[in-house]
Amino acid sequence: MTSDDIKNTVLRLLGTVAPEADLGRIKPGSRFRDQLDIDSMDRLNFVIALHKEFNVEIPESDYSKLETLDDCVSYLTSHMSPVPKA
């Protein structure tokens, strides 16, 4: 999975917890909470969605590492199991 694939998936998942958000206007380096009207439950639902979609364990201590789109892509890239090449 490429960084762009991860980014697009993260944005799609973000849209499920913040359906009113204009995802095309998300600034990759700005915190979600500064750009979107999401509360702590939305944030938790977003992290759960990331876990399910990417099959990556995300301990509560790492939630702060998922504050921006860039953070999410970086975190997920470094924690995903590599796919073996055929």
CYANA upper distance limits for C-alpha pairs under 8 A (distance plus 0.5 A):
  1 MET  CA      5 ASP  CA      6.45
  1 MET  CA      6 ILE  CA      7.29
  2 THR  CA      6 ILE  CA      6.82
  3 SER  CA      7 LYS  CA      6.53
  3 SER  CA     73 VAL  CA      6.98
  3 SER  CA     77 THR  CA      7.80
  4 ASP  CA      8 ASN  CA      6.56
  5 ASP  CA      9 THR  CA      6.65
  6 ILE  CA     10 VAL  CA      6.54
  6 ILE  CA     73 VAL  CA      6.57
  6 ILE  CA     76 LEU  CA      8.23
  6 ILE  CA     77 THR  CA      8.39
  7 LYS  CA     11 LEU  CA      6.69
  7 LYS  CA     69 LEU  CA      7.57
  7 LYS  CA     72 CYS  CA      8.41
  7 LYS  CA     73 VAL  CA      6.47
  8 ASN  CA     12 ARG  CA      6.68
  9 THR  CA     13 LEU  CA      6.67
 10 VAL  CA     14 LEU  CA      6.52
 10 VAL  CA     50 LEU  CA      7.71
 10 VAL  CA     69 LEU  CA      7.94
 10 VAL  CA     72 CYS  CA      7.89
 10 VAL  CA     73 VAL  CA      8.28
 11 LEU  CA     15 GLY  CA      6.66
 11 LEU  CA     23 LEU  CA      7.05
 11 LEU  CA     69 LEU  CA      8.38
 12 ARG  CA     16 THR  CA      7.21
 13 LEU  CA     17 VAL  CA      7.47
 13 LEU  CA     46 PHE  CA      7.22
 13 LEU  CA     49 ALA  CA      7.06
 13 LEU  CA     50 LEU  CA      7.76
 14 LEU  CA     18 ALA  CA      6.52
 14 LEU  CA     19 PRO  CA      8.38
 14 LEU  CA     46 PHE  CA      6.82
 15 GLY  CA     19 PRO  CA      5.30
 15 GLY  CA     20 GLU  CA      8.12
 15 GLY  CA     21 ALA  CA      7.13
 15 GLY  CA     23 LEU  CA      7.52
 17 VAL  CA     38 ILE  CA      8.33
 17 VAL  CA     42 ASP  CA      6.15
 17 VAL  CA     43 ARG  CA      8.35
 17 VAL  CA     45 ASN  CA      7.38
 17 VAL  CA     46 PHE  CA      6.81
 18 ALA  CA     36 LEU  CA      7.88
 18 ALA  CA     37 ASP  CA      7.94
 18 ALA  CA     38 ILE  CA      7.26
 18 ALA  CA     42 ASP  CA      8.07
 21 ALA  CA     36 LEU  CA      7.08
 22 ASP  CA     26 ILE  CA      7.70
 26 ILE  CA     30 SER  CA      8.36
 26 ILE  CA     35 GLN  CA      7.57
 26 ILE  CA     69 LEU  CA      8.43
 27 LYS  CA     69 LEU  CA      8.04
 28 PRO  CA     68 THR  CA      6.64
 28 PRO  CA     69 LEU  CA      5.22
 28 PRO  CA     70 ASP  CA      5.72
 29 GLY  CA     68 THR  CA      6.19
 29 GLY  CA     69 LEU  CA      7.00
 29 GLY  CA     70 ASP  CA      6.26
 29 GLY  CA     71 ASP  CA      8.25
 30 SER  CA     34 ASP  CA      7.58
 30 SER  CA     35 GLN  CA      7.82
 30 SER  CA     67 GLU  CA      8.40
 30 SER  CA     68 THR  CA      6.10
 30 SER  CA     69 LEU  CA      8.14
 31 ARG  CA     35 GLN  CA      7.15
 31 ARG  CA     67 GLU  CA      5.59
 31 ARG  CA     68 THR  CA      5.08
 31 ARG  CA     69 LEU  CA      8.29
 32 PHE  CA     36 LEU  CA      6.19
 32 PHE  CA     38 ILE  CA      8.45
 32 PHE  CA     67 GLU  CA      6.48
 32 PHE  CA     68 THR  CA      6.11
 32 PHE  CA     69 LEU  CA      8.16
 33 ARG  CA     37 ASP  CA      7.06
 33 ARG  CA     38 ILE  CA      6.72
 33 ARG  CA     39 ASP  CA      8.48
 33 ARG  CA     67 GLU  CA      8.22
 38 ILE  CA     42 ASP  CA      6.07
 38 ILE  CA     43 ARG  CA      7.20
 39 ASP  CA     43 ARG  CA      6.77
 40 SER  CA     44 LEU  CA      6.66
 41 MET  CA     45 ASN  CA      6.61
 42 ASP  CA     46 PHE  CA      6.57
 43 ARG  CA     47 VAL  CA      6.79
 44 LEU  CA     48 ILE  CA      6.69
 45 ASN  CA     49 ALA  CA      6.60
 46 PHE  CA     50 LEU  CA      6.74
 47 VAL  CA     51 HIS  CA      6.69
 47 VAL  CA     58 ILE  CA      8.01
 47 VAL  CA     63 TYR  CA      8.01
 48 ILE  CA     52 LYS  CA      6.72
 49 ALA  CA     53 GLU  CA      6.47
 50 LEU  CA     54 PHE  CA      6.34
 50 LEU  CA     55 ASN  CA      8.17
 50 LEU  CA     56 VAL  CA      8.03
 51 HIS  CA     55 ASN  CA      5.69
 51 HIS  CA     56 VAL  CA      5.52
 51 HIS  CA     57 GLU  CA      6.51
 51 HIS  CA     58 ILE  CA      7.05
 52 LYS  CA     56 VAL  CA      7.87
 54 PHE  CA     76 LEU  CA      8.18
 54 PHE  CA     80 MET  CA      7.74
 55 ASN  CA     80 MET  CA      8.17
 56 VAL  CA     76 LEU  CA      7.94
 56 VAL  CA     79 HIS  CA      7.10
 56 VAL  CA     80 MET  CA      6.72
 58 ILE  CA     62 ASP  CA      6.78
 58 ILE  CA     63 TYR  CA      7.72
 59 PRO  CA     63 TYR  CA      7.55
 62 ASP  CA     66 LEU  CA      7.84
 63 TYR  CA     67 GLU  CA      8.13
 65 LYS  CA     71 ASP  CA      6.59
 65 LYS  CA     72 CYS  CA      7.79
 65 LYS  CA     75 TYR  CA      7.60
 66 LEU  CA     71 ASP  CA      5.68
 66 LEU  CA     72 CYS  CA      5.44
 66 LEU  CA     75 TYR  CA      7.79
 67 GLU  CA     71 ASP  CA      6.68
 67 GLU  CA     72 CYS  CA      7.75
 68 THR  CA     72 CYS  CA      6.76
 69 LEU  CA     73 VAL  CA      6.80
 70 ASP  CA     74 SER  CA      6.60
 71 ASP  CA     75 TYR  CA      6.45
 72 CYS  CA     76 LEU  CA      6.43
 73 VAL  CA     77 THR  CA      6.41
 74 SER  CA     78 SER  CA      6.73
 75 TYR  CA     79 HIS  CA      6.70
 76 LEU  CA     80 MET  CA      6.29
